Amino acid sequence: MDFLKIHRNSNDIYESTVTLDSAKAKITIDKGTDSTTFTIRVTGIDLTGIDPSMVGKPLGSHLHTGKCVEGDFGVPTASPSPLQPGWQAGPHYNHDVVVGGKKFPGLDVPPEQTATISTETEVWFDLLPDEEGMAYDKTTVPFVPVDPDGDMSVVVHVLSTNTKTGGAGTRQACFPLSVAGIFPKTPPSPTE
């Protein structure tokens, strides 16, 4: 098993519900042969400006394919979505897309080519800050992510994760992950 601990500061990109300017994350990755366990502990979450409707609701957080880019604040009101804050962190990591060659659901994607959006194909966290500004979650997925460039991220969103679509609203903060040497660069061959 490979084991990796990462301690990083956040790249706070959108301050609508909670502030993550001073947040730090400890992310642990425990890679097995056919599964991976991720643990995340975020401290320094400022709850003073939290929207009362969000109290007691977790912030959806996910493994993304790209890296955090300092100053990637985007244009929150812009369309199309690539101009949203934090867009350079890329889409969610989805094992069906990266390894299976499928596509994210869309208007012109046939069902047999559509990736499944779930905790079986993506890495999702539910971060519920406590009164001290700390949030913790652990998830195990039935795959080992593949990453060709060694740069990934955990993005914290402003809403809870929608279990049907995987969406969680605007990107709020980004924690960089350097996974070179822990995740393979290419999928294993079918004979392995």
Residue pairs with C-beta under 8 A, 6 or more apart in sequence:
1 30
1 31
1 32
2 29
2 30
2 31
2 182
3 28
3 29
3 30
3 31
4 28
4 29
4 31
4 179
4 182
5 26
5 27
5 28
5 29
6 25
6 26
6 27
6 28
6 29
6 175
6 177
6 178
7 24
7 25
7 26
8 24
8 25
8 27
8 175
8 176
8 177
9 23
9 24
10 20
10 21
10 23
10 24
10 25
10 42
10 156
10 173
10 174
10 175
11 68
11 69
11 70
11 72
11 86
11 173
11 174
11 175
11 176
12 19
12 20
12 21
12 23
12 172
12 173
13 72
13 73
13 74
13 85
13 86
13 171
13 172
13 173
13 174
14 73
14 76
14 85
14 86
14 158
14 170
14 171
14 172
14 173
15 21
15 49
15 172
16 51
16 158
16 170
16 172
17 49
17 50
17 51
17 54
17 59
17 158
17 172
18 45
18 46
18 47
18 49
18 50
18 54
18 59
18 129
18 172
19 45
19 46
19 48
19 49
20 42
20 44
20 45
20 46
20 156
20 172
20 173
21 46
22 44
22 46
23 42
23 43
23 44
23 45
23 173
24 42
24 43
24 44
25 40
25 41
25 42
25 43
25 154
25 175
26 40
26 41
27 38
27 39
27 40
27 154
27 175
27 177
28 37
28 38
28 39
28 40
29 36
29 37
29 38
29 177
29 179
29 182
30 36
30 37
30 38
30 39
31 144
31 182
31 183
32 144
33 144
34 142
34 143
34 144
35 140
35 141
35 142
35 143
35 144
36 123
36 140
36 141
36 143
36 144
36 145
37 138
37 139
37 140
38 63
38 123
38 125
38 138
38 139
38 140
38 141
39 136
39 137
39 138
40 61
40 125
40 127
40 135
40 136
40 137
40 138
40 154
40 175
41 134
41 135
41 136
42 127
42 129
42 134
42 135
42 136
42 156
42 175
43 133
43 134
44 133
45 129
45 133
45 134
45 135
46 133
47 129
47 131
47 133
54 158
56 128
57 128
57 159
57 160
58 126
58 127
58 128
58 135
58 137
58 160
58 161
59 126
59 127
59 128
59 129
59 135
59 156
59 157
59 158
59 159
59 160
59 168
59 172
60 124
60 125
60 126
60 127
60 156
60 157
60 159
60 160
60 161
60 162
60 167
60 168
60 169
61 124
61 125
61 126
61 127
61 137
61 154
61 155
61 156
61 157
61 168
62 92
62 93
62 122
62 123
62 124
62 125
62 154
62 155
62 157
62 161
62 166
62 168
63 92
63 93
63 122
63 123
63 145
63 152
63 153
63 154
63 177
64 89
64 90
64 91
64 92
64 93
64 152
64 153
64 154
64 155
64 174
65 89
65 90
65 91
65 92
65 93
65 98
65 147
65 152
66 88
66 89
66 90
66 151
66 152
66 153
67 88
67 89
67 151
67 152
67 153
67 176
68 86
68 88
68 89
68 153
68 174
68 175
68 176
69 88
69 89
72 85
72 86
72 87
72 88
72 89
72 174
73 85
73 86
74 83
74 84
74 85
74 86
74 87
75 83
75 84
76 84
76 85
76 170
78 84
81 87
84 170
84 171
85 170
85 171
85 172
86 155
86 171
86 172
86 173
86 174
87 171
89 153
89 155
89 171
89 174
90 153
91 97
91 104
92 122
92 123
92 166
93 122
93 123
93 145
93 147
93 152
94 104
94 115
94 117
94 121
94 122
95 121
95 122
95 141
95 143
95 145
95 146
96 102
96 115
96 116
96 121
97 103
97 104
97 115
98 145
98 146
98 187
99 143
99 146
99 187
100 115
102 113
102 114
102 115
103 109
103 113
103 114
103 115
104 114
104 115
104 117
105 114
105 115
105 117
106 114
115 121
117 164
117 165
117 166
118 163
118 166
119 139
119 141
120 141
120 142
121 143
122 141
122 166
123 139
123 141
123 145
124 139
124 161
124 166
125 137
125 139
125 154
126 137
126 160
126 161
127 135
127 136
127 137
127 156
128 135
128 137
129 135
144 183
144 184
145 152
145 179
145 183
146 183
146 184
146 185
146 186
146 187
147 179
147 180
147 183
147 184
147 185
148 185
148 186
149 180
150 178
150 179
150 180
150 181
150 183
150 185
151 176
151 177
151 178
151 179
151 180
152 177
152 179
152 183
153 174
153 175
153 176
153 177
154 174
154 175
154 177
155 171
155 172
155 173
155 174
155 175
156 171
156 172
156 173
156 174
156 175
157 168
157 169
157 170
157 171
157 172
158 168
158 169
158 170
158 171
158 172
159 167
159 168
159 169
160 168
161 167
161 168
162 168
